[in-house]
Each structure stands twice: as C-alpha cells, then as structure tokens.
C-alpha cells in the first residue's frame, strides 16, 4: 500500500559519535567521493524526498562544521553526545517540526541513496514505523538465503514520535520501541539499492570506495 499521508518528513542524520572503534576521528568527516561523508548522507535524504534535514553533530563538531558544507541542512550540536546515540535522536526529535514524520539515518552508511529514501517514503503508512531491510548475506556463505536484516534509514510516523522518544536511553536509539512493538513495524527490502552496511571498524573501510 502506498503512502496516502499528507504529513511531511524531516530527515535526520545522527553524526555525533567519535568513531572510536574506527580510530579515524568523527565518522562525519570520513572521505567519501571527495567530500566528508556527512554531506553524502544528508544529500541522499533531501534528494530522496525529505523536506529538510537535521544533522546532529557532537564529537569534533567544530572540525566538522569547518570542513563540511552544511548550509543546506539544519546542523545542531549534541553537547551530551558521549551519553550515546539516544541523546542525539532526542535532540533531533525536539528540533524537527512536530507535525513531521522523522526519517532517521546514520552518518556511517555510505551506500545510502536517494532511491532508498524514495522507496521508504512511498511505502510508509500512517501510524507506523517503516524500516529499510537488507539481504543478510547468508546465501553468499552457502546458507539458506532470503533472510532480511532490519537497518537504516527508518521512518518514525509523526504520531509515534513522542512514544518512541519515551523509550530512548543510552546508545539504543529507537531499538526498545521497535522490539516492544513489532506489530507497528513495516520492513521494506532495499537490497537492490545497497548493502545497508555501516562503517564501524577498519575492515569495513572498503565501503567508502
């Protein structure tokens, strides 16, 4: 069923982490196609149909603001970024227009394309969570294929934003709400558009091309 909702969507890029496991400074500044990665992720959200994009910075925020072109987005700084991703999601929720849905993306997902954003927005139904899902790669390892793993971006319906925010703690983001309310979650297969993988460790730097 397609989207028949008139509400608009604000894109959110969670970009406050220090990238400690990766060891290369804030992930927002990872080089991707000649520019800081944060620009690519934010552009995918805007070009895919979000009406505006909120970029939540934290670790190394002055460096990110100096190196990246953020004029097209609403950049906010999470002073409490060390408490985990949850505080960044709460700040984004408080910053975005309360009438909008939220599409939440992670800054370390270089494969995010406007087509993924378009697909999720088209599939979203009122009162629900719409999440991108990707092939788990089992078939490539000789296992039974066809399984999907839920990932990002995900669309939080405007009517659910406060309920989700009430469950956010530490580094879990919306995980607790998704776990407790699986009946409200629609997964949309985006495997043909990207792997959906994040750059978390040095052995995943190949994702940056």
NORCOR-V869711 format. One record per residue. N is the residue number from 1. PHI is phi in radians with two decimals (NA if undefined). PSI is psi as a letter, one per 40 degrees, with the letter a starting at -180 (none if undefined). Layout:
BEGIN
n	phi	psi
N	PHI	PSI
N	PHI	PSI
END
This chain:
BEGIN
n	phi	psi
1	NA	h
2	-1.41	i
3	-1.39	h
4	-1.96	e
5	-1.56	h
6	-1.57	e
7	-1.12	i
8	-1.57	i
9	-2.22	h
10	-1.72	h
11	-1.43	i
12	-2.23	h
13	-1.93	h
14	-1.49	h
15	-2.33	f
16	-1.68	e
17	-1.21	i
18	-1.52	e
19	1.12	f
20	-1.05	d
21	-1.14	d
22	-1.37	d
23	1.30	f
24	-2.20	f
25	1.42	a
26	-0.95	h
27	-1.10	d
28	-1.00	d
29	-1.72	e
30	-1.03	h
31	-1.28	h
32	-2.50	h
33	0.95	f
34	1.49	e
35	-2.37	i
36	-1.04	h
37	-0.98	d
38	-1.00	d
39	-1.14	d
40	-1.16	d
41	-1.15	d
42	-1.11	d
43	-1.13	d
44	-1.08	d
45	-1.15	d
46	-1.20	d
47	-1.23	d
48	-1.48	e
49	2.27	e
50	-1.21	i
51	-1.34	d
52	-2.69	i
53	-2.31	h
54	-1.80	h
55	-1.84	h
56	-1.71	h
57	-1.72	i
58	-2.80	c
59	-1.04	h
60	1.08	f
61	-0.92	d
62	-1.06	d
63	-1.16	d
64	-1.14	d
65	-1.14	d
66	-1.37	d
67	-1.63	d
68	-1.74	i
69	-1.55	h
70	-1.96	e
71	-1.11	d
72	-1.40	e
73	-2.05	i
74	-1.67	h
75	-1.60	h
76	-2.20	i
77	-1.95	h
78	-1.53	h
79	-1.21	e
80	-1.81	f
81	-1.02	d
82	-1.17	e
83	-1.30	e
84	2.13	i
85	-1.09	d
86	-1.00	d
87	-1.15	d
88	-1.20	d
89	-1.12	d
90	-1.14	d
91	-1.15	d
92	-1.09	d
93	-1.08	d
94	-1.30	d
95	-1.46	d
96	-1.23	i
97	-0.94	h
98	-1.10	e
99	-1.50	e
100	-1.55	i
101	-1.24	i
102	-1.99	h
103	-1.90	h
104	-1.75	h
105	-2.19	i
106	-1.79	i
107	-1.21	e
108	-1.67	f
109	-1.96	g
110	-1.15	d
111	-1.42	e
112	-1.09	h
113	-2.14	i
114	-0.95	d
115	-1.07	d
116	-1.14	d
117	-1.07	d
118	-1.02	d
119	-1.11	d
120	-1.17	d
121	-1.14	d
122	-1.19	d
123	-1.50	e
124	-1.11	h
125	-2.02	i
126	-0.96	h
127	1.37	e
128	-2.31	i
129	-1.82	h
130	-2.08	h
131	-2.12	h
132	-1.19	i
133	-2.31	i
134	-2.38	i
135	-0.97	h
136	-1.40	e
137	1.40	e
138	-1.09	d
139	-1.08	d
140	-1.19	e
141	-1.87	e
142	1.38	e
143	-1.71	i
144	-1.09	h
145	-1.56	a
146	1.60	e
147	-1.50	i
148	-2.07	i
149	-1.98	h
150	-1.28	i
151	-2.55	a
152	-2.06	i
153	-1.28	i
154	-2.41	i
155	-1.78	h
156	-1.75	h
157	-1.05	i
158	-0.97	d
159	-1.30	e
160	-1.87	e
161	-1.02	d
162	-1.23	d
163	-1.13	d
164	-1.12	d
165	-1.01	d
166	-1.21	e
167	-1.85	e
168	-1.37	h
169	-2.51	i
170	0.88	b
171	-1.78	e
172	-1.49	e
173	1.03	b
174	-1.55	e
175	-1.00	d
176	-1.11	d
177	-1.13	d
178	-1.10	d
179	-1.17	d
180	-1.44	e
181	-2.30	f
182	-1.09	d
183	-1.21	e
184	-1.74	e
185	-1.85	h
186	-1.87	h
187	-1.76	h
188	-2.05	h
189	-1.18	h
190	-2.11	f
191	-1.08	d
192	-1.33	e
193	-1.77	d
194	-2.94	i
195	-1.40	d
196	1.28	e
197	-1.37	i
198	-1.79	i
199	-1.62	g
200	-1.88	d
201	-2.31	i
202	-0.96	d
203	-1.28	e
204	-1.86	e
205	-1.12	e
206	-1.07	d
207	-1.13	e
208	-1.42	e
209	1.46	none
END
